[in-house]
């Protein structure tokens, strides 16, 4: 009787364990299906490569971004397929060094598409390992950041132009800045030179400190009436 009970218990445990394993496998399959759907549909360019970094699979996002299909890209590295020849050697060395060591890496790269146009990507390379921890290849996910890079370059150019303009203004023009109450909060060297006051004597005071007394009260009233509306005022 005891042997029968133990055998029955063993069968029941096997059945329960098998059912749990089946449910776990079903959940894992569902997760993999969802992940595959996301990877296939994403606008990011996703590739899988072997241990030599040669492409073995790519998604539609890669084809849309680069123009290359799997048949054209298979067996090639990203460098062979997309190199623009204009990247910072230090960035390339860091990226390729990480791949050689089997490490993850992230970098911004300027690539050239199939039709010849250039585009920037923020790319991340991750090593892939099997169940035993052995590296089997790499996955690379790249995001098109061309618009952001162009905007950044325009902004940098605008800052350079503004700096040059401000330097010219500082050199040749008498400049002061005041708050809404007319108190001086900033003056340039030319203002100090022409007035004879240093910054400490001017900051926090109103421009009446340099009032010559030549202009009547109405002159200043009209000026402040214009400025207080948010309009510009010009005069001698």
Secondary structure per residue as TSV (DSSP state, phi and psi in degrees):
chain	resnum	aa	ss	phi	psi
A	1	X	-	360.0	-44.8
A	2	X	H	-61.2	-42.2
A	3	X	H	-62.5	-39.9
A	4	X	H	-64.5	-44.0
A	5	X	H	-62.4	-42.9
A	6	X	H	-64.5	-40.6
A	7	X	H	-63.9	-40.6
A	8	X	H	-64.3	-42.0
A	9	X	H	-62.1	-42.0
A	10	X	H	-62.7	-43.6
A	11	X	H	-61.9	-42.8
A	12	X	H	-63.5	-42.8
A	13	X	H	-63.2	-40.5
A	14	X	H	-63.3	-41.3
A	15	X	H	-65.3	-45.2
A	16	X	H	-63.8	-44.6
A	17	X	H	-61.8	-40.4
A	18	X	H	-64.4	-40.2
A	19	X	H	-64.3	-42.9
A	20	X	H	-63.0	-43.2
A	21	X	H	-62.3	-38.1
A	22	X	H	-65.8	-43.5
A	23	X	H	-64.4	-40.8
A	24	X	H	-62.2	-42.6
A	25	X	H	-64.0	-38.5
A	26	X	H	-65.0	-42.8
A	27	X	H	-63.9	-42.2
A	28	X	H	-63.8	-39.2
A	29	X	H	-63.3	-42.4
A	30	X	H	-63.2	-43.0
A	31	X	H	-61.9	-42.6
A	32	X	H	-64.9	-38.9
A	33	X	H	-63.4	-43.0
A	34	X	H	-65.3	-42.5
A	35	X	H	-62.6	-43.0
A	36	X	H	-62.7	-37.7
A	37	X	H	-64.8	-43.4
A	38	X	H	-62.7	-47.3
A	39	X	H	-61.8	-38.0
A	40	X	H	-72.7	-33.9
A	41	X	H	-92.3	-18.3
A	42	X	-	-63.3	151.8
A	43	X	S	-77.6	-15.4
A	44	X	S	-68.1	150.4
A	45	X	E	-88.4	117.3
A	46	X	E	-117.1	129.9
A	47	X	E	-132.1	153.2
A	48	X	E	-120.6	133.9
A	49	X	E	-128.5	162.1
A	50	X	-	-80.6	-172.0
A	51	X	T	-67.5	-16.5
A	52	X	T	-94.3	10.6
A	53	X	-	66.2	24.7
A	54	X	-	-94.5	130.6
A	55	X	E	-64.4	131.5
A	56	X	E	-117.6	-18.9
A	57	X	E	-156.4	149.8
A	58	X	E	-149.5	158.8
A	59	X	-	-100.2	177.1
A	60	X	H	-64.7	-30.7
A	61	X	H	-61.5	-36.5
A	62	X	H	-65.1	-43.5
A	63	X	H	-65.0	-41.5
A	64	X	H	-63.3	-38.5
A	65	X	H	-77.2	-41.7
A	66	X	H	-103.1	-24.5
A	67	X	-	90.1	-7.1
A	68	X	-	-93.9	137.7
A	69	X	-	-91.6	173.1
A	70	X	H	-62.5	-38.9
A	71	X	H	-61.2	-34.5
A	72	X	H	-82.3	-28.7
A	73	X	H	-95.5	-22.8
A	74	X	T	-57.4	133.2
A	75	X	T	86.6	-5.0
A	76	X	-	-107.3	153.0
A	77	X	-	-86.6	163.8
A	78	X	H	-60.8	-36.2
A	79	X	H	-64.8	-42.7
A	80	X	H	-67.1	-33.9
A	81	X	H	-87.8	-36.8
A	82	X	H	-123.0	1.1
A	83	X	B	-58.8	131.5
A	84	X	-	-94.4	-15.8
A	85	X	S	74.4	12.1
A	86	X	-	-122.3	12.3
A	87	X	S	-85.3	155.7
A	88	X	-	-63.9	123.0
A	89	X	H	-56.0	-34.3
A	90	X	H	-65.6	-38.2
A	91	X	H	-65.7	-44.0
A	92	X	H	-63.8	-41.6
A	93	X	H	-63.1	-41.6
A	94	X	H	-65.0	-40.9
A	95	X	H	-67.9	-48.6
A	96	X	H	-70.3	-33.0
A	97	X	H	-63.6	-40.4
A	98	X	H	-64.7	-39.9
A	99	X	H	-63.8	-43.5
A	100	X	H	-62.7	-33.0
A	101	X	H	-87.5	-4.2
A	102	X	T	73.5	31.5
A	103	X	-	-110.1	161.6
A	104	X	-	-78.6	155.2
A	105	X	E	-158.4	151.6
A	106	X	E	-135.7	137.9
A	107	X	E	-159.6	161.6
A	108	X	E	-101.5	126.4
A	109	X	E	-127.6	139.9
A	110	X	E	-94.0	115.0
A	111	X	E	-108.6	165.4
A	112	X	E	-119.8	126.6
A	113	X	-	-78.9	176.3
A	114	X	T	-60.6	-37.4
A	115	X	T	-84.1	1.7
A	116	X	S	99.7	-13.4
A	117	X	-	-76.4	150.1
A	118	X	E	-99.8	147.8
A	119	X	E	-150.5	149.5
A	120	X	E	-96.7	141.1
A	121	X	E	-131.6	144.2
A	122	X	E	-95.7	106.5
A	123	X	E	-114.3	142.6
A	124	X	E	-125.9	128.4
A	125	X	E	-110.8	128.1
A	126	X	E	-125.9	132.5
A	127	X	E	-69.8	148.8
A	128	X	E	-110.9	133.1
A	129	X	E	-122.2	149.4
A	130	X	-	-85.1	-174.0
A	131	X	T	-63.1	-20.8
A	132	X	T	-97.0	5.5
A	133	X	S	84.6	7.5
A	134	X	-	-85.8	130.8
A	135	X	E	-69.9	128.9
A	136	X	E	-112.0	-7.6
A	137	X	E	160.8	-157.1
A	138	X	E	-137.1	150.4
A	139	X	E	-117.9	132.9
A	140	X	E	-121.9	129.8
A	141	X	E	-119.0	119.7
A	142	X	E	-119.5	134.8
A	143	X	E	-112.3	131.6
A	144	X	E	-71.8	117.1
A	145	X	-	-120.7	25.3
A	146	X	H	-59.3	-46.1
A	147	X	H	-61.6	-43.5
A	148	X	H	-63.4	-41.2
A	149	X	H	-65.6	-41.2
A	150	X	H	-65.3	-40.9
A	151	X	H	-62.5	-42.0
A	152	X	H	-61.4	-42.5
A	153	X	H	-64.8	-40.9
A	154	X	H	-64.4	-39.7
A	155	X	H	-64.8	-43.1
A	156	X	H	-62.2	-40.3
A	157	X	H	-64.8	-40.3
A	158	X	H	-65.2	-38.8
A	159	X	H	-64.9	-41.8
A	160	X	H	-62.5	-43.0
A	161	X	H	-65.4	-40.6
A	162	X	H	-64.9	-40.3
A	163	X	H	-63.4	-41.0
A	164	X	H	-64.6	-41.1
A	165	X	H	-65.1	-43.9
A	166	X	H	-64.3	-37.9
A	167	X	H	-62.7	-40.4
A	168	X	H	-64.8	-43.9
A	169	X	H	-61.6	-45.4
A	170	X	H	-60.0	-34.7
A	171	X	H	-78.4	-36.4
A	172	X	H	-115.9	-5.1
A	173	X	S	-128.4	144.2
A	174	X	-	-84.0	117.6
A	175	X	-	-127.5	135.6
A	176	X	E	-139.9	152.1
A	177	X	E	-124.1	136.4
A	178	X	E	-127.4	157.4
A	179	X	-	-82.6	-172.6
A	180	X	T	-66.2	-18.1
A	181	X	T	-95.3	3.0
A	182	X	S	87.1	7.3
A	183	X	B	-82.6	133.5
A	184	X	E	-68.4	129.8
A	185	X	E	-118.9	-12.1
A	186	X	E	-160.4	139.3
A	187	X	E	-139.8	153.8
A	188	X	-	-98.3	176.9
A	189	X	H	-62.6	-35.4
A	190	X	H	-64.5	-37.4
A	191	X	H	-63.4	-44.4
A	192	X	H	-63.6	-41.1
A	193	X	H	-65.4	-43.5
A	194	X	H	-75.3	-29.8
A	195	X	H	-91.0	-24.5
A	196	X	-	86.0	-3.1
A	197	X	-	-93.5	147.9
A	198	X	-	-90.2	172.7
A	199	X	H	-60.4	-40.7
A	200	X	H	-61.5	-29.6
A	201	X	H	-81.8	-14.9
A	202	X	H	-104.2	-40.7
A	203	X	T	-60.7	130.4
A	204	X	T	92.4	-11.2
A	205	X	S	-103.2	163.4
A	206	X	B	-87.2	168.3
A	207	X	G	-71.1	-4.6
A	208	X	G	-62.4	-16.1
A	209	X	G	-62.7	-24.6
A	210	X	G	-109.0	15.9
A	211	X	-	-67.5	124.8
A	212	X	-	-83.9	-17.3
A	213	X	S	83.7	0.4
A	214	X	-	-72.8	-36.8
A	215	X	S	-90.6	143.9
A	216	X	-	-81.0	173.2
A	217	X	H	-62.3	-35.6
A	218	X	H	-63.3	-34.0
A	219	X	H	-57.5	-48.3
A	220	X	H	-72.6	-33.9
A	221	X	H	-62.1	-44.6
A	222	X	H	-64.8	-39.6
A	223	X	H	-62.8	-47.2
A	224	X	H	-69.1	-31.2
A	225	X	H	-63.2	-38.1
A	226	X	H	-71.0	-47.0
A	227	X	H	-64.6	-38.2
A	228	X	H	-66.8	-17.5
A	229	X	T	-85.4	-4.7
A	230	X	T	92.6	3.6
A	231	X	-	-90.3	162.9
A	232	X	-	-84.1	151.3
A	233	X	-	-127.9	142.5
A	234	X	-	-138.8	136.8
A	235	X	-	-173.3	-179.3
A	236	X	-	-110.9	360.0
